[in-house]
Amino acid sequence: MNAWNRVLWLLAAAAAIVGLTVPLTGTHVTTPILLLSVPFALIHGVRRYGWRTLLFFLIVTLVVSNFFENLSVSTGFPFGNYHYTGHPQLIHVPIEIGPIYFGLGYICWQVANTLLDEADSRLNGSSGSLAGRVEVVALPMVAAALMTMFDLGVGIGADRRAGGVGAERALLRGAGAELGSLLHRSLR
């Protein structure tokens, strides 16, 4: 096993250990665990896709995530009405949100890629096959569904601990506003 693989396994082990032990302490520290996804994504991503592709993914993720988080905090669209408290912020969103979206988005992409049998190797567009065209849609959709599931679970827990600072946020993310509102009201 080369040195980079050891580092990746160490990061995965650290996340598992922290994820399993922190709840035993009675605290709810999710940010450090989530931030462990960032170096993992950087190391794995550069090795798999190269610097240019990963840098493009990083920039798009940071810009898009910050734009939509700020839009939602300001207007309630598309994720519902909520706000963040504390933390240094970029406009209305804590600065760690963008890097966390990058790390988790990359991990969700890799899980989706694994589920779809290394679909990213067939996305270069040169094949033109039906399978290649389906994977162009399927891979990002599966990755987005995985990210939404994760965000839903983390968001509900965070909203409950925060005393309803963003009570509708988790239920509205990734779902239609009407359905999210209906679910939120029915779960109260």
C-alpha positions in Angstrom: 0.0 0.0 0.0 1.5 3.3 -1.0 1.7 6.4 1.3 -1.4 8.2 -0.1 -3.5 5.1 0.4 -2.4 5.0 4.0 -3.4 8.6 4.5 -6.8 8.0 2.9 -7.4 5.0 5.2 -6.2 7.1 8.2 -8.7 9.8 7.4 -11.5 7.2 7.0 -10.5 5.6 10.3 -10.3 9.0 12.1 -13.8 9.9 10.8 -15.1 6.5 12.0 -13.5 6.7 15.4 -14.7 10.3 16.0 -18.2 9.5 14.6 -18.5 6.6 16.9 -17.0 8.1 20.1 -18.4 11.7 20.0 -22.0 10.6 20.6 -20.8 8.7 23.6 -19.6 12.0 25.2 -23.1 13.5 25.0 -22.0 16.3 22.6 -23.0 16.9 19.0 -19.9 17.8 17.2 -20.5 17.2 13.5 -18.4 19.9 11.9 -15.0 18.3 12.6 -16.2 14.9 11.4 -17.6 16.5 8.2 -14.4 18.5 7.6 -12.4 15.2 7.5 -14.1 14.7 4.1 -12.2 17.6 2.7 -8.6 16.3 2.8 -10.0 12.9 1.7 -11.7 14.4 -1.3 -8.6 16.5 -2.2 -6.2 13.5 -2.0 -8.4 11.0 -3.6 -9.7 13.4 -6.2 -6.3 14.6 -7.4 -5.2 11.0 -7.7 -8.3 9.9 -9.6 -9.1 12.9 -11.8 -6.1 15.2 -11.7 -5.7 18.8 -10.4 -7.5 20.6 -13.1 -10.7 18.5 -12.9 -10.7 18.5 -9.1 -10.1 22.3 -9.0 -13.0 22.8 -11.4 -15.3 20.6 -9.1 -14.1 22.5 -6.0 -14.8 26.0 -7.5 -18.2 25.0 -8.9 -19.1 23.4 -5.5 -18.0 26.4 -3.5 -19.8 28.9 -5.7 -23.0 27.0 -6.2 -23.4 25.9 -2.6 -22.7 29.4 -1.2 -25.1 31.0 -3.7 -28.0 28.6 -2.9 -27.4 28.6 0.9 -27.3 32.4 0.9 -30.4 32.6 -1.3 -32.3 30.3 1.0 -31.2 32.2 4.1 -32.3 35.5 2.5 -35.5 34.4 0.8 -36.5 30.9 2.1 -36.0 29.5 -1.4 -35.1 26.7 -2.2 -34.4 25.1 1.2 -36.9 26.8 3.4 -36.6 29.5 6.1 -33.6 29.1 8.4 -30.6 31.0 9.6 -27.2 30.2 10.9 -25.9 31.4 14.3 -22.3 31.9 15.3 -19.3 30.9 13.1 -17.4 33.3 10.8 -19.7 33.7 7.8 -19.4 34.4 4.1 -22.4 36.7 3.7 -25.0 34.7 5.7 -23.4 31.2 5.6 -20.7 29.8 7.8 -17.4 29.5 5.9 -17.1 25.8 6.6 -20.3 24.9 4.7 -18.7 25.2 1.2 -15.7 22.9 2.0 -18.1 20.4 3.7 -20.3 20.4 0.5 -17.1 19.8 -1.5 -15.9 16.9 0.6 -19.3 15.2 1.0 -20.3 15.9 -2.6 -17.1 14.2 -3.7 -17.7 11.2 -1.5 -21.3 10.9 -2.7 -20.0 11.1 -6.3 -17.6 8.2 -5.6 -20.3 6.1 -3.8 -22.7 6.7 -6.8 -19.8 5.9 -9.1 -19.2 2.6 -7.3 -22.9 1.7 -7.3 -23.0 2.4 -11.1 -19.9 0.2 -11.8 -17.3 2.9 -12.4 -19.7 5.0 -14.5 -17.3 8.0 -14.5 -14.9 6.0 -16.7 -17.6 6.0 -19.4 -18.5 9.7 -19.2 -15.9 11.0 -21.6 -18.6 11.4 -24.3 -16.6 9.6 -27.0 -18.5 6.4 -26.7 -21.9 7.8 -27.7 -23.5 4.5 -26.6 -26.9 4.5 -25.0 -25.3 3.3 -21.7 -22.9 6.2 -21.8 -25.8 8.7 -22.3 -27.8 7.1 -19.5 -24.8 7.4 -17.1 -24.3 11.1 -17.9 -27.7 11.5 -16.2 -27.7 8.6 -13.7 -24.3 9.3 -12.0 -25.1 12.9 -10.9 -28.7 12.0 -10.0 -27.6 9.1 -7.7 -24.9 11.3 -6.2 -27.4 14.1 -5.6 -29.8 11.6 -4.0 -27.1 10.4 -1.7 -26.1 13.9 -0.7 -29.8 14.8 -0.1 -30.2 11.8 2.1 -27.2 12.6 4.1 -28.1 16.3 4.4 -31.7 15.4 5.4 -30.4 13.3 8.3 -27.8 15.7 9.5 -30.2 18.7 9.1 -33.0 17.2 11.1 -30.6 16.4 14.0 -29.0 19.8 13.8 -32.4 21.6 13.7 -33.7 19.7 16.7 -30.5 20.5 18.7 -30.7 24.1 17.7 -34.2 24.5 19.0 -35.8 25.1 15.6 -33.4 27.7 14.2 -33.9 26.1 10.8 -36.8 23.8 11.5 -38.0 23.6 7.9 -34.6 23.6 6.3 -33.8 19.8 6.3 -37.2 18.8 5.1 -37.3 21.3 2.3 -33.8 20.5 1.0 -34.0 18.4 -2.1 -37.8 18.2 -2.1 -40.6 20.4 -3.3 -41.5 23.2 -0.9 -45.1 22.1 -0.6 -44.2 18.5 0.2 -41.5 19.6 2.6 -43.9 22.0 4.5 -46.5 19.3 4.6 -44.0 16.8 6.1 -42.7 19.3 8.5 -46.1 20.2 9.8 -47.1 16.5 10.1 -43.9 15.6 12.1 -44.4 18.3 14.8 
